[in-house]
Amino acid sequence: MNNSSVVVPSSSGGEPTESLPLNVSIQIIQAVLSSLVLICSLFGNVLVICVVMQSLRMRTVTNFLIVNMACADILYTLVSFPPLFVMIFNEYDWAMSRRGLGIFFCQVVNFGQYMLVPVSVLTLAAIAFDRFFAILMPLRRIINKRVFRCIVIVIWVTSAAVAAPLLYALQVTIDSNGGLTCNEKWAPLFDEKTAHRDYALVLFFIMFCLPISVMIALYSVICRHLWSIRPPGEMEQEESKNLIKRRNSRRSVVKMLITVVAVFIISWLPLQIANLIFFFQEVDISESLYFACEIFMRASCAFNPLVYAVFSENYRQGFKKVFARCCCSKIKAFVPQRAFSTSSSRQQTAPSLLRSDYALSRREGGKKSCREVKEEDQEEHQI
């Protein structure tokens, strides 16, 4: 899989190619658009983590995998947007002005991008396997929380191993003018002319095409099971209603997860195709088209929380609770407490009433959550 770096030159080791400065208005538009995607990505994924961690009902294997992907998206956002702003304002000289900055933009940025994208892909694949086992083998809890911990460790270790060759190839060196430059040198272990292309192609097929193909196959089987196989008609009416309700809930979850996978493919495929064309045809890509591919690729991190909010009632309610808690905190901070009161009813200020209502709703919600968790314990990991 390819993650482009704005300061890494071609594999020949020459200077970075600097294009003509963009028009100021275009730079401003690109910077504002990038900033909006950055804020939405960070805010949305932090919100997803808060929703899952604050609710007992949401603490399932599938949601923990979603949290793992949200953490990867947050880190990817923090790592990938600085070089994008460098590209927008054409500040390559500033990015390599000091050795610390050079190491960050040359090694940290590239290693982080090449590691964090496989984390998201492999997490999506793990979610697909979790749904497959939960729906087609509901009586066997194959992916439990102990297995989940092992899966997460394997995902991160595998992704780090995939990106490790870049730590060998990327080097911050001094050029002929005495300035710092980021060179990609694969010799002597690999062929200098073809190593970069071969590495990108291997990543594309192993970390993009293969997991996506597996996910498509798994979700095809799941959809056939949920939409084509009818429940038996000999059941009692109440049991049939419960079965239909459970099946509709599973369908909604599967629709949401398929949408997440589709958004990931649509967001990343244009840049992959552009890189493949560049490797085999050596066709120059216009700056506007390249920026569109770059920003669309990064926007996938911001799209996921929106998909959860659209398809999942639990996530919508969780988002509302988080916003309500933030609003209560702000009211508590800005509304002063009344020091003197002649009536006992006046001793409760607005924040305390809100806290009481919130505590009561939490107790009621906690009882309901425990009861629902017990009822759903034998059916599947509910989102």
C-alpha positions in Angstrom: 0.0 0.0 0.0 1.3 3.4 -0.8 1.4 6.4 1.5 3.0 9.3 -0.3 5.5 11.5 1.6 5.9 15.1 0.5 9.6 15.3 1.4 10.8 11.9 0.0 12.4 12.3 -3.4 12.5 9.7 -6.1 14.4 6.5 -5.5 17.4 7.9 -7.4 18.2 10.0 -4.4 17.9 13.4 -6.0 16.4 16.6 -4.6 12.7 16.8 -4.0 10.9 18.2 -7.1 9.4 21.6 -6.2 6.6 22.8 -8.4 5.6 26.4 -9.1 3.9 28.1 -6.1 0.1 27.7 -6.1 -2.2 30.6 -6.2 -2.7 32.1 -2.7 -6.5 31.6 -2.9 -6.1 28.0 -3.9 -3.7 27.5 -1.0 -6.2 29.0 1.4 -9.0 26.8 0.1 -6.8 23.7 0.4 -5.6 24.7 3.9 -9.2 25.4 5.2 -10.5 22.1 3.7 -7.6 20.2 5.3 -8.2 21.9 8.6 -11.8 20.9 8.6 -11.0 17.3 7.8 -8.4 17.3 10.6 -10.8 18.7 13.2 -13.6 16.4 12.2 -11.3 13.3 12.2 -9.9 14.1 15.7 -13.2 15.1 17.2 -15.2 12.3 15.7 -12.8 9.5 16.6 -12.3 10.8 20.2 -16.1 10.9 20.5 -16.3 7.2 19.3 -13.8 6.2 22.0 -15.7 8.1 24.7 -19.0 6.5 23.7 -17.7 3.0 23.9 -15.7 3.4 27.1 -18.5 5.1 29.1 -21.2 2.5 28.3 -21.3 -1.0 29.7 -23.5 -2.2 26.9 -21.1 -0.9 24.2 -18.1 -2.8 25.6 -18.2 -5.6 23.1 -15.5 -7.2 21.0 -16.8 -5.5 17.8 -16.9 -2.1 19.5 -13.4 -2.6 21.0 -12.1 -3.3 17.5 -13.8 -0.1 16.3 -12.0 1.7 19.2 -8.8 0.2 18.0 -9.4 1.5 14.5 -10.4 4.9 15.9 -7.1 5.1 17.8 -5.2 4.2 14.6 -7.2 6.9 12.7 -6.3 9.5 15.4 -2.6 8.7 15.2 -2.8 8.7 11.4 -4.4 12.1 11.4 -1.7 13.5 13.6 1.0 12.0 11.5 -0.3 12.6 8.0 -1.6 16.2 8.1 1.6 18.1 8.8 3.3 16.9 5.6 0.0 17.8 3.7 0.3 21.4 5.0 3.9 21.4 3.9 2.8 20.3 0.5 0.1 23.0 0.3 2.4 25.9 1.3 5.4 24.4 -0.5 7.5 24.6 2.6 9.9 21.7 1.9 12.9 23.8 2.9 11.4 24.5 6.3 10.5 20.8 6.8 14.2 19.9 6.3 15.7 23.0 8.0 16.7 21.2 11.2 17.7 17.6 11.8 14.8 17.1 14.2 12.2 18.3 11.7 14.0 16.3 9.0 13.8 13.0 11.0 10.1 13.7 11.7 9.1 14.4 8.1 11.4 11.9 6.6 11.2 8.9 8.9 8.5 9.3 11.5 5.8 10.5 9.0 6.5 7.7 6.5 6.9 5.0 9.0 3.7 6.1 10.8 1.6 6.2 7.6 2.9 2.9 6.4 2.2 1.3 9.8 -1.2 2.9 10.7 -3.0 2.2 7.4 -2.5 -1.6 7.7 -3.7 -1.3 11.3 -7.1 0.0 10.0 -7.2 -2.6 7.2 -6.5 -5.5 9.4 -8.9 -4.2 12.1 -11.7 -4.1 9.4 -10.8 -7.7 8.5 -10.9 -8.7 12.2 -14.4 -7.1 12.5 -15.6 -9.0 9.4 -14.4 -12.3 11.0 -16.0 -11.4 14.3 -19.4 -10.8 12.5 -19.0 -14.0 10.5 -18.5 -16.1 13.6 -21.1 -14.3 15.7 -23.8 -14.6 13.0 -23.1 -18.0 11.4 -21.9 -19.7 14.6 -23.9 -18.0 17.4 -23.5 -20.8 19.9 -19.7 -20.7 19.8 -18.0 -17.6 21.2 -14.8 -17.9 19.1 -13.6 -14.3 19.4 -13.8 -13.5 23.1 -12.0 -10.8 24.9 -8.9 -12.9 25.5 -8.7 -13.7 21.7 -9.4 -10.0 21.0 -6.3 -8.9 23.0 -4.2 -11.3 21.0 -5.7 -10.1 17.7 -4.9 -6.4 18.6 -1.3 -7.3 19.4 -0.9 -9.3 16.2 -2.4 -6.4 14.2 0.0 -3.8 15.6 3.1 -6.0 15.5 2.3 -7.1 11.9 1.7 -3.5 10.8 5.0 -2.3 12.4 6.8 -5.1 10.7 5.3 -4.1 7.3 6.5 -0.6 7.7 10.0 -1.5 9.2 11.8 -1.6 5.8 11.3 2.2 5.6 13.4 2.7 8.7 16.2 1.1 6.7 15.6 2.9 3.4 14.9 6.4 4.5 17.9 8.5 5.6 18.4 12.1 6.4 21.6 13.2 4.7 23.5 16.4 3.9 23.3 17.3 0.2 25.9 19.1 -1.9 24.7 22.5 -0.8 25.1 21.7 2.9 21.4 21.4 3.5 19.4 18.4 4.8 17.6 16.1 2.4 15.5 12.9 2.8 16.9 10.1 0.6 15.4 6.7 -0.1 18.3 4.2 -0.4 17.6 0.5 -0.6 21.2 -0.6 -1.5 23.1 -2.7 -0.7 20.4 -5.2 0.5 18.0 -4.5 -2.4 18.0 -3.3 -5.9 18.1 0.5 -5.9 16.1 1.0 -9.1 13.2 -1.4 -8.4 13.1 -1.8 -4.6 10.7 1.1 -4.0 8.3 0.0 -6.7 8.4 -3.7 -5.6 7.8 -2.7 -2.0 4.8 -0.6 -2.9 3.3 -3.3 -5.1 3.8 -6.0 -2.4 2.1 -3.8 0.2 -0.7 -3.0 -2.2 -1.6 -6.6 -2.9 -0.9 -8.0 0.6 -2.2 -5.2 2.8 -5.0 -3.8 0.5 -6.2 -6.3 -2.1 -6.0 -9.4 0.0 -7.8 -8.1 3.1 -10.4 -6.4 1.0 -11.1 -9.6 -1.0 -11.4 -11.6 2.3 -13.9 -9.0 3.7 -16.0 -9.0 0.5 -16.2 -12.8 0.7 -17.1 -12.8 4.4 -19.7 -10.2 4.1 -21.2 -11.9 1.0 -21.7 -15.0 3.1 -23.1 -13.0 6.0 -25.6 -11.1 3.7 -26.7 -14.4 2.1 -27.4 -15.8 5.5 -29.2 -12.8 6.8 -31.3 -11.8 3.8 -31.8 -15.1 1.9 -32.4 -17.7 4.7 -35.8 -17.3 6.2 -36.6 -18.2 9.8 -38.6 -21.4 10.4 -42.3 -20.9 10.3 -43.2 -23.4 13.0 -42.1 -21.2 15.8 -44.4 -19.6 18.2 -45.5 -16.0 17.5 -43.5 -14.4 20.3 -40.4 -16.4 19.4 -40.8 -15.3 15.7 -41.0 -11.7 16.7 -37.8 -12.0 18.8 -36.0 -13.7 16.0 -37.1 -11.1 13.5 -36.0 -8.3 15.8 -32.6 -9.9 16.3 -32.2 -10.5 12.6 -33.1 -6.9 11.8 -30.6 -5.7 14.4 -27.9 -7.9 12.9 -28.7 -6.6 9.4 -28.4 -3.0 10.6 -24.9 -3.8 12.1 -23.8 -5.5 8.9 -25.0 -2.6 6.8 -23.0 -0.2 8.9 -19.8 -2.3 8.7 -20.1 -2.8 5.0 -20.5 0.9 4.6 -17.3 1.5 6.6 -15.4 -0.9 4.3 -16.9 0.7 1.2 -15.9 4.2 2.4 -12.4 2.9 3.1 -12.1 1.4 -0.4 -13.5 4.5 -2.2 -11.3 6.8 -0.2 -8.0 4.9 -0.7 -8.5 3.5 -4.2 -7.9 6.7 -6.2 -4.4 7.2 -4.7 -3.5 3.6 -5.2 -4.5 3.7 -8.9 -2.6 7.0 -9.3 0.5 5.4 -7.8 0.2 2.3 -9.9 -0.1 4.5 -13.1 3.0 6.4 -12.0 5.0 3.2 -11.4 4.2 1.6 -14.7 3.6 4.5 -17.0 5.5 7.3 -15.3 2.7 9.8 -16.1 2.8 13.1 -14.2 -0.2 13.8 -12.0 -1.5 17.4 -11.8 -1.2 19.0 -8.4 -5.0 19.6 -8.0 -5.7 15.9 -8.8 -2.9 14.7 -6.4 -4.2 17.0 -3.6 -7.8 15.6 -4.2 -6.5 12.1 -3.8 -4.5 13.0 -0.7 -7.3 14.8 1.1 -9.9 12.2 0.2 -7.6 9.5 1.5 -7.3 11.4 4.9 -11.0 12.1 5.0 -11.7 8.4 5.4 -10.8 8.9 9.1 -13.5 11.5 9.5 -16.2 9.5 7.6 -16.2 6.6 10.0 -17.8 8.4 13.0 -20.5 9.8 10.6 -21.3 6.3 9.4 -21.7 5.0 13.0 -24.0 7.9 13.8 -26.2 7.2 10.7 -26.5 3.5 11.1 -26.3 2.8 14.8 -28.9 3.9 17.3 -26.6 3.1 20.2 -23.8 5.4 18.8 -26.3 8.2 18.2 -27.5 7.9 21.8 -24.0 7.7 23.0 -23.0 10.8 21.1 -26.0 12.6 22.7 -24.9 11.6 26.2 -21.4 12.8 25.6 -22.7 16.1 24.4 -25.1 16.3 27.3 -22.3 15.6 29.8 -20.2 18.4 28.2 -23.1 20.8 28.4 -23.7 20.0 32.1 -20.1 20.6 32.8 -20.2 24.0 31.1 -23.4 24.9 33.0 -21.7 23.9 36.3 -18.7 26.1 35.5 -20.7 29.2 34.5 -23.7 29.2 36.8 -22.7 30.3 40.4 -23.9 28.4 43.4 -26.3 30.3 45.7 -24.7 30.8 49.1 -27.9 31.8 51.0 -31.4 30.5 50.6 -34.5 30.6 52.8 -36.1 27.7 51.0 -34.8 24.2 50.8 -36.0 24.0 47.2 -33.7 27.0 46.3 -30.7 25.2 47.6 -30.6 23.1 44.5 -29.2 25.1 41.7 -29.5 24.3 38.0 -26.3 22.3 37.8 -27.2 20.1 40.9 -30.6 19.4 39.4 -28.9 18.3 36.2 -26.5 16.2 38.1 -29.3 14.5 40.0 -31.3 13.8 36.9 -28.2 12.6 35.2 -27.3 10.3 38.1 -30.9 8.9 38.2 -30.8 8.2 34.4 -27.4 6.6 34.8 -28.7 4.3 37.5 -31.7 3.4 35.5 -29.6 3.0 32.4 -27.1 0.9 34.3 -29.9 -1.5 35.4 -31.2 -1.6 31.9 -27.8 -2.2 30.4 -27.0 -5.1 32.8 -30.4 -6.7 32.1 -29.9 -6.3 28.3 -26.4 -7.6 28.4 -27.6 -10.7 30.2 -30.3 -11.2 27.6 -28.0 -10.7 24.7 -25.0 -12.6 26.1 -25.8 -15.8 24.2 -26.8 -14.2 20.8 -23.9 -12.0 19.5 -21.6 -9.1 20.1 -24.2 -6.3 19.8 -23.2 -2.8 18.5 
